[in-house]
Amino acid sequence: MKTLISLLSVGTLAACSAAGPIMRPINQDLHSARADGFLNPSIELSFGKSEITGKNLGTWVSNKKTNSVNKDASTACQIAFLSAVKSLQDRAVREGGNAVTNIHSFYDKVPEWSETTYRCKDGHLMSGVALRGTVVKK
């Protein structure tokens, strides 16, 4: 019995060590079947550093997690990413904006600017994405 418990513990530690941050493609996840009908098409999105044109209505962070049990990393990360983007779009609507610009990864409060990828922290129980963006009224 002790051997079985030891083997299970080693297996669990090995599985946990495989989890961690991964980079995912923005466009692939934004244009996925899951995004269709979920995201607000009237709120423009701009990833990476860009000049803000229009009235700056503030910068916000969206930190979303999803259950990753029985999901591959790409699926779990895509769900968390789309939830974070949707949250920023919802904020734009509440603030009277029509776009979210300068969207970038902000996991563990570390900014990572990219026009093509975002960071997802993949775990075996939970996966998460944090995004920061500026709401504007163009």
GROMACS elastic network, one bead per residue, 0.5 to 0.9 nm:
[ bonds ]
;  ai    aj funct       b0    kb
    1     4     6  0.51067   500
    1     5     6  0.63197   500
    1     6     6  0.86163   500
    2     5     6  0.51161   500
    2     6     6  0.60855   500
    2     7     6  0.85659   500
    3     6     6  0.50366   500
    3     7     6  0.61073   500
    3     8     6  0.85645   500
    4     7     6  0.51114   500
    4     8     6  0.61489   500
    4     9     6  0.85773   500
    5     8     6  0.50709   500
    5     9     6  0.61029   500
    5    10     6  0.86453   500
    6     9     6  0.50602   500
    6    10     6  0.62136   500
    6    11     6  0.85598   500
    7    10     6  0.51590   500
    7    11     6  0.61074   500
    7    12     6  0.85585   500
    8    11     6  0.50109   500
    8    12     6  0.60629   500
    8    13     6  0.85946   500
    9    12     6  0.50756   500
    9    13     6  0.61786   500
    9    14     6  0.85762   500
   10    13     6  0.51301   500
   10    14     6  0.61220   500
   10    15     6  0.85765   500
   11    14     6  0.51071   500
   11    15     6  0.61304   500
   11    16     6  0.86044   500
   12    15     6  0.50846   500
   12    16     6  0.61291   500
   12    17     6  0.86127   500
   13    16     6  0.50949   500
   13    17     6  0.61555   500
   13    18     6  0.88192   500
   14    17     6  0.52232   500
   14    18     6  0.66263   500
   15    18     6  0.53803   500
   15    19     6  0.71603   500
   15   124     6  0.77234   500
   16    19     6  0.55098   500
   16    20     6  0.85322   500
   16   123     6  0.72936   500
   16   124     6  0.68431   500
   17    20     6  0.75308   500
   18   123     6  0.82271   500
   18   124     6  0.87434   500
   19    22     6  0.88740   500
   19    73     6  0.89757   500
   19   121     6  0.77739   500
   19   122     6  0.55232   500
   19   124     6  0.65668   500
   20   120     6  0.81580   500
   20   121     6  0.53988   500
   20   122     6  0.51602   500
   20   123     6  0.62714   500
   21   119     6  0.64603   500
   21   120     6  0.54579   500
   21   122     6  0.58334   500
   21   123     6  0.85776   500
   22    73     6  0.86468   500
   22    77     6  0.88311   500
   22   118     6  0.83249   500
   22   119     6  0.57458   500
   22   120     6  0.53407   500
   22   121     6  0.63138   500
   22   122     6  0.69105   500
   23   117     6  0.60131   500
   23   118     6  0.55217   500
   23   120     6  0.61956   500
   23   121     6  0.87908   500
   24    28     6  0.83729   500
   24    29     6  0.80053   500
   24    74     6  0.75792   500
   24    77     6  0.77653   500
   24    78     6  0.81603   500
   24   116     6  0.83765   500
   24   117     6  0.52895   500
   24   118     6  0.54535   500
   24   119     6  0.64147   500
   24   120     6  0.71025   500
   25    28     6  0.55149   500
   25    29     6  0.64870   500
   25    30     6  0.86964   500
   25   116     6  0.58283   500
   25   118     6  0.66073   500
   26    29     6  0.54384   500
   26    30     6  0.60063   500
   26    31     6  0.85601   500
   26    47     6  0.84874   500
   26    81     6  0.87688   500
   26   115     6  0.76439   500
   26   116     6  0.53963   500
   26   117     6  0.50322   500
   26   118     6  0.63023   500
   27    31     6  0.59551   500
   27    32     6  0.83601   500
   27   116     6  0.68965   500
   27   117     6  0.81430   500
   28    31     6  0.54361   500
   28    32     6  0.61064   500
   29    32     6  0.51092   500
   29    33     6  0.85816   500
   29    34     6  0.81312   500
   29    35     6  0.71726   500
   29    78     6  0.59205   500
   29    79     6  0.88076   500
   29    81     6  0.78737   500
   29    82     6  0.75444   500
   30    33     6  0.88042   500
   30    34     6  0.85308   500
   30    35     6  0.58852   500
   30    36     6  0.83154   500
   30    39     6  0.84830   500
   30    78     6  0.86155   500
   30    81     6  0.87541   500
   30    82     6  0.72628   500
   30    85     6  0.89999   500
   31    34     6  0.81368   500
   31    35     6  0.61836   500
   31    36     6  0.70491   500
   32    35     6  0.52734   500
   32    36     6  0.66108   500
   32    78     6  0.88641   500
   33    36     6  0.52139   500
   33    37     6  0.84460   500
   34    37     6  0.77185   500
   34    38     6  0.70328   500
   34    78     6  0.84236   500
   34    79     6  0.79699   500
   34    82     6  0.83366   500
   35    38     6  0.50874   500
   35    39     6  0.58467   500
   35    78     6  0.89627   500
   35    79     6  0.88423   500
   35    82     6  0.66919   500
   36    39     6  0.66840   500
   37    40     6  0.75552   500
   37    41     6  0.84855   500
   38    41     6  0.89917   500
   38    82     6  0.80742   500
   38    83     6  0.88664   500
   38    86     6  0.76270   500
   39    42     6  0.89457   500
   39    43     6  0.85690   500
   39    82     6  0.75096   500
   39    83     6  0.87223   500
   39    85     6  0.76617   500
   39    86     6  0.57095   500
   39    89     6  0.78299   500
   40    43     6  0.57882   500
   40    44     6  0.84708   500
   40    86     6  0.72473   500
   40    89     6  0.68313   500
   40    90     6  0.83033   500
   41    44     6  0.70557   500
   42    98     6  0.69432   500
   42    99     6  0.82188   500
   43    89     6  0.61513   500
   43    90     6  0.88311   500
   43    92     6  0.74809   500
   43    93     6  0.79317   500
   43    97     6  0.79510   500
   43   100     6  0.71409   500
   44    89     6  0.83759   500
   44    98     6  0.64003   500
   44   100     6  0.61963   500
   44   101     6  0.79982   500
   45    85     6  0.86426   500
   45    89     6  0.83201   500
   45    99     6  0.58693   500
   45   100     6  0.51028   500
   45   101     6  0.59534   500
   45   102     6  0.85536   500
   45   103     6  0.76907   500
   46    49     6  0.83874   500
   46    50     6  0.77619   500
   46    99     6  0.78941   500
   46   100     6  0.63145   500
   46   102     6  0.59897   500
   46   103     6  0.61865   500
   46   115     6  0.80051   500
   46   133     6  0.87610   500
   47    50     6  0.79737   500
   47   100     6  0.85834   500
   47   101     6  0.63762   500
   47   102     6  0.53771   500
   47   104     6  0.61443   500
   47   113     6  0.79158   500
   47   114     6  0.66526   500
   47   116     6  0.76882   500
   47   117     6  0.89492   500
   47   133     6  0.84113   500
   48   101     6  0.78872   500
   48   102     6  0.51426   500
   48   103     6  0.57821   500
   48   104     6  0.58184   500
   48   112     6  0.86050   500
   48   113     6  0.50916   500
   48   116     6  0.80753   500
   49   101     6  0.79928   500
   49   103     6  0.76485   500
   49   104     6  0.81012   500
   49   113     6  0.66456   500
   49   114     6  0.76254   500
   49   115     6  0.78489   500
   50    53     6  0.89078   500
   50   101     6  0.71265   500
   50   102     6  0.58477   500
   51   101     6  0.85140   500
   51   102     6  0.81583   500
   52    55     6  0.80686   500
   52    56     6  0.73099   500
   52   101     6  0.70366   500
   52   102     6  0.79609   500
   52   134     6  0.84311   500
   52   136     6  0.76254   500
   53    56     6  0.80043   500
   53   136     6  0.76502   500
   53   137     6  0.83265   500
   53   138     6  0.65101   500
   54   136     6  0.60447   500
   54   137     6  0.54580   500
   55    97     6  0.84182   500
   55   135     6  0.85042   500
   55   136     6  0.53273   500
   55   137     6  0.50807   500
   55   138     6  0.64881   500
   56    59     6  0.82549   500
   56    97     6  0.86683   500
   56   134     6  0.70928   500
   56   135     6  0.62565   500
   56   137     6  0.68014   500
   56   138     6  0.89296   500
   57    92     6  0.82877   500
   57    95     6  0.67990   500
   57    96     6  0.81371   500
   57    97     6  0.71028   500
   57   134     6  0.72104   500
   57   135     6  0.52989   500
   57   136     6  0.53079   500
   57   137     6  0.71639   500
   58    95     6  0.86071   500
   58   133     6  0.84917   500
   58   134     6  0.56328   500
   58   135     6  0.56531   500
   58   136     6  0.74949   500
   59   100     6  0.89557   500
   59   132     6  0.69609   500
   59   133     6  0.55080   500
   59   135     6  0.61724   500
   60    88     6  0.73847   500
   60    91     6  0.81518   500
   60   131     6  0.83486   500
   60   132     6  0.55642   500
   60   133     6  0.57097   500
   60   134     6  0.64334   500
   60   135     6  0.78236   500
   61    84     6  0.86087   500
   61    87     6  0.89986   500
   61    88     6  0.76652   500
   61   106     6  0.76508   500
   61   130     6  0.69096   500
   61   131     6  0.56362   500
   61   133     6  0.66265   500
   62    83     6  0.86091   500
   62    84     6  0.52904   500
   62    85     6  0.76603   500
   62    87     6  0.63432   500
   62    88     6  0.64948   500
   62   106     6  0.87305   500
   62   129     6  0.80823   500
   62   130     6  0.55445   500
   62   131     6  0.52965   500
   62   132     6  0.62861   500
   62   133     6  0.84540   500
   63    80     6  0.84931   500
   63    83     6  0.87918   500
   63    84     6  0.62195   500
   63    87     6  0.88745   500
   63   106     6  0.84066   500
   63   107     6  0.78917   500
   63   128     6  0.71559   500
   63   129     6  0.58198   500
   63   131     6  0.64364   500
   63   132     6  0.86297   500
   64    79     6  0.89864   500
   64    80     6  0.54682   500
   64    81     6  0.73518   500
   64    82     6  0.89543   500
   64    83     6  0.63583   500
   64    84     6  0.54861   500
   64    87     6  0.87002   500
   64   127     6  0.84497   500
   64   128     6  0.55493   500
   64   129     6  0.54968   500
   64   130     6  0.62702   500
   64   131     6  0.86744   500
   65    68     6  0.89702   500
   65    76     6  0.87809   500
   65    77     6  0.86450   500
   65    79     6  0.84643   500
   65    80     6  0.54627   500
   65    81     6  0.86887   500
   65    83     6  0.83908   500
   65    84     6  0.86924   500
   65   126     6  0.64371   500
   65   127     6  0.54925   500
   65   129     6  0.65138   500
   65   130     6  0.86489   500
   66    76     6  0.64601   500
   66    77     6  0.79198   500
   66    79     6  0.68879   500
   66    80     6  0.56482   500
   66    83     6  0.89823   500
   66   125     6  0.85012   500
   66   126     6  0.55483   500
   66   127     6  0.54248   500
   66   128     6  0.63357   500
   67    70     6  0.86961   500
   67    71     6  0.82088   500
   67    76     6  0.71760   500
   67   124     6  0.84893   500
   67   125     6  0.58952   500
   67   127     6  0.65211   500
   67   128     6  0.89583   500
   68    71     6  0.51557   500
   68    72     6  0.72823   500
   68    73     6  0.73897   500
   68    75     6  0.82718   500
   68    76     6  0.53680   500
   68    77     6  0.84240   500
   68   122     6  0.78847   500
   68   123     6  0.69277   500
   68   124     6  0.59331   500
   68   125     6  0.51316   500
   68   127     6  0.58702   500
   69    72     6  0.83135   500
   69    76     6  0.86861   500
   69   123     6  0.88030   500
   69   124     6  0.61062   500
   69   125     6  0.52740   500
   69   126     6  0.72898   500
   70   124     6  0.85428   500
   70   125     6  0.88803   500
   71    74     6  0.81146   500
   71    75     6  0.61645   500
   71    76     6  0.59874   500
   71   124     6  0.87309   500
   72    75     6  0.55186   500
   72    76     6  0.63408   500
   72    77     6  0.86216   500
   73    76     6  0.52227   500
   73    77     6  0.59180   500
   73    78     6  0.83485   500
   73   120     6  0.89626   500
   73   122     6  0.62075   500
   73   123     6  0.80637   500
   73   124     6  0.86622   500
   73   127     6  0.78891   500
   74    77     6  0.52188   500
   74    78     6  0.59458   500
   74    79     6  0.86223   500
   74   122     6  0.88803   500
   75    78     6  0.51131   500
   75    79     6  0.62666   500
   75    80     6  0.87651   500
   76    79     6  0.52767   500
   76    80     6  0.63800   500
   76    81     6  0.86243   500
   76   122     6  0.76632   500
   76   126     6  0.81266   500
   76   127     6  0.61266   500
   76   128     6  0.81671   500
   77    80     6  0.51542   500
   77    81     6  0.59519   500
   77    82     6  0.85153   500
   77   119     6  0.87861   500
   77   120     6  0.58586   500
   77   121     6  0.77604   500
   77   122     6  0.69288   500
   77   127     6  0.61796   500
   77   128     6  0.66764   500
   77   129     6  0.70915   500
   78    81     6  0.50329   500
   78    82     6  0.60540   500
   78    83     6  0.84773   500
   78   120     6  0.87251   500
   78   129     6  0.89728   500
   79    82     6  0.53309   500
   79    83     6  0.61888   500
   79    84     6  0.86940   500
   79   128     6  0.89861   500
   80    83     6  0.51213   500
   80    84     6  0.62129   500
   80    85     6  0.87111   500
   80   120     6  0.81670   500
   80   127     6  0.70164   500
   80   128     6  0.56922   500
   80   129     6  0.56489   500
   80   130     6  0.86038   500
   81    84     6  0.51273   500
   81    85     6  0.62083   500
   81    86     6  0.85462   500
   81   118     6  0.82973   500
   81   120     6  0.77905   500
   81   128     6  0.77173   500
   81   129     6  0.56077   500
   81   130     6  0.78606   500
   81   131     6  0.82239   500
   82    85     6  0.50586   500
   82    86     6  0.59928   500
   82    87     6  0.84699   500
   83    86     6  0.50589   500
   83    87     6  0.61067   500
   83    88     6  0.87549   500
   83   129     6  0.87237   500
   84    87     6  0.50440   500
   84    88     6  0.64209   500
   84    89     6  0.87326   500
   84   129     6  0.68573   500
   84   130     6  0.68131   500
   84   131     6  0.65079   500
   85    88     6  0.51691   500
   85    89     6  0.62713   500
   85    90     6  0.86428   500
   85   103     6  0.88776   500
   85   131     6  0.75179   500
   86    90     6  0.60634   500
   86    91     6  0.85599   500
   87    90     6  0.50234   500
   87    91     6  0.62342   500
   87    92     6  0.86997   500
   88    91     6  0.50127   500
   88    92     6  0.62956   500
   88    93     6  0.88220   500
   88   100     6  0.70460   500
   88   131     6  0.83393   500
   88   132     6  0.81309   500
   88   133     6  0.71138   500
   88   134     6  0.86284   500
   88   135     6  0.79267   500
   89    93     6  0.64235   500
   89    94     6  0.87714   500
   89    97     6  0.88616   500
   89    98     6  0.83331   500
   89    99     6  0.75576   500
   89   100     6  0.68774   500
   89   135     6  0.83711   500
   90    93     6  0.51415   500
   90    94     6  0.63114   500
   90    95     6  0.86896   500
   91    94     6  0.50336   500
   91    95     6  0.61086   500
   91    96     6  0.85310   500
   91    97     6  0.82648   500
   91   135     6  0.76325   500
   92    95     6  0.51623   500
   92    96     6  0.60704   500
   92    98     6  0.62192   500
   92    99     6  0.66267   500
   92   100     6  0.67909   500
   92   134     6  0.86798   500
   92   135     6  0.54540   500
   92   136     6  0.73864   500
   92   137     6  0.85073   500
   93    96     6  0.51609   500
   93    97     6  0.56837   500
   93    98     6  0.68444   500
   93    99     6  0.88521   500
   94    97     6  0.75849   500
   95   135     6  0.77495   500
   95   136     6  0.87298   500
   95   137     6  0.89227   500
   96   135     6  0.87864   500
   96   136     6  0.82949   500
   96   137     6  0.69140   500
   97   100     6  0.79069   500
   97   135     6  0.60139   500
   97   136     6  0.50867   500
   97   138     6  0.74910   500
   98   135     6  0.75790   500
   98   136     6  0.63720   500
   98   137     6  0.53064   500
   98   138     6  0.66366   500
   99   134     6  0.82359   500
   99   135     6  0.58742   500
   99   136     6  0.54053   500
   99   137     6  0.64839   500
   99   138     6  0.72431   500
  100   103     6  0.69338   500
  100   133     6  0.59535   500
  100   134     6  0.53440   500
  100   136     6  0.61271   500
  100   137     6  0.88689   500
  101   104     6  0.89740   500
  101   133     6  0.57460   500
  101   134     6  0.51782   500
  101   135     6  0.64340   500
  101   136     6  0.72491   500
  102   113     6  0.82597   500
  102   132     6  0.77126   500
  102   133     6  0.53100   500
  102   134     6  0.60327   500
  102   135     6  0.89139   500
  103   113     6  0.78618   500
  103   114     6  0.85293   500
  103   115     6  0.86194   500
  103   131     6  0.64682   500
  103   132     6  0.54718   500
  103   134     6  0.69796   500
  104   111     6  0.67021   500
  104   112     6  0.59199   500
  104   113     6  0.51198   500
  104   114     6  0.64880   500
  104   115     6  0.81408   500
  104   117     6  0.88475   500
  104   118     6  0.70528   500
  104   119     6  0.89357   500
  104   130     6  0.84467   500
  104   131     6  0.54868   500
  104   132     6  0.55487   500
  104   133     6  0.65951   500
  105   109     6  0.86979   500
  105   110     6  0.76212   500
  105   111     6  0.57687   500
  105   112     6  0.51025   500
  105   113     6  0.66347   500
  105   114     6  0.80088   500
  105   117     6  0.86133   500
  105   118     6  0.55891   500
  105   119     6  0.58927   500
  105   120     6  0.84703   500
  105   129     6  0.75265   500
  105   130     6  0.58134   500
  105   132     6  0.64191   500
  106   109     6  0.50107   500
  106   110     6  0.50574   500
  106   112     6  0.63950   500
  106   113     6  0.88799   500
  106   119     6  0.81297   500
  106   129     6  0.80347   500
  106   130     6  0.50904   500
  106   131     6  0.50937   500
  106   132     6  0.59478   500
  107   110     6  0.56798   500
  107   111     6  0.72667   500
  107   112     6  0.84148   500
  107   119     6  0.72205   500
  107   120     6  0.78402   500
  107   121     6  0.79043   500
  107   128     6  0.84035   500
  107   129     6  0.66167   500
  107   131     6  0.72317   500
  108   111     6  0.85988   500
  108   130     6  0.79832   500
  109   130     6  0.83416   500
  111   131     6  0.87332   500
  111   132     6  0.81822   500
  112   118     6  0.79024   500
  112   119     6  0.80262   500
  113   117     6  0.86011   500
  113   118     6  0.83465   500
  114   117     6  0.57426   500
  114   118     6  0.70195   500
  115   118     6  0.84628   500
  118   129     6  0.81364   500
  118   130     6  0.89788   500
  118   131     6  0.83773   500
  119   128     6  0.88348   500
  119   129     6  0.66249   500
  119   130     6  0.79218   500
  119   131     6  0.88871   500
  120   127     6  0.69766   500
  120   128     6  0.57224   500
  120   130     6  0.77782   500
  121   126     6  0.84650   500
  121   127     6  0.55131   500
  121   128     6  0.52119   500
  121   129     6  0.64973   500
  122   125     6  0.85273   500
  122   126     6  0.67826   500
  122   128     6  0.65685   500
  122   129     6  0.88790   500
  123   126     6  0.51147   500
  123   127     6  0.52196   500
  123   128     6  0.82935   500
  124   127     6  0.75543   500
